[in-house]
């Protein structure tokens, strides 16, 4: 080592050579991070590539989990992968699935007939608190359909293709049950009581009146002449 140092001490350079050597740019120290960063980036890329390969498959086939959904509605009864699929269009509406309370209440409900049918006039009258008046020809009719509702007596029959219905009950209320707005009305007197006739086109569909604390009505369907309707109330 001493000999090397002694030899080097014997080397003499000119001032121009010394300046040239000193003027050379010293190479910058290479930071270790210059190498670490590219390595880390390459590693990260490798991880992404590996994960992507697992999801999509290295053979180019997409995973069924990532496949785009088929927006077309399957036909009813078609099979996918051996399993039958339901037709979503067959699903009932909310309203069909959950009927309202009123719909459940009225479904299958039959309104009860408020009238009680009787085989004889005597049996029907026995349930009433009064003795009903049967005017004119009504008193002698046979083949009547006899019924009562509370304290109202109803007698129905058919003649010459016309359906007639006679009603009577205590009080002064209209017992006819006919609330049509007829354009024509007439007055007629029966045993001192005024009878109101109602109809259209000079034909009568209804007669209503009150007498001695009772209400009466006689209806015809289809409408008939005044003489025909009132004829049932006279001898």
Buried (B, 14 or more C-beta within 10 A) or exposed (E): EEEEEEEEEEEEEEEEEEEEEEEEEEEEEEEEEEEEEEEEEEEEEEEEEEEEEEEEEEEEEEEEEEEEEEEEEBEEEEEEEEEEBEEEEEEEEEEEEEEEEEEEEEEEEEEEEEBBEBEEBEEBBEEBEEEBBBBBEBEEBEEBBBBBBEBBBBBBBEBEEBEBBBBBBBEEEBBBEBEEEBEEEBEBEBEEEEBBBBBEEEBBBBBBBBBEEBBBBBBBEEBBEBEBBBEBBEE
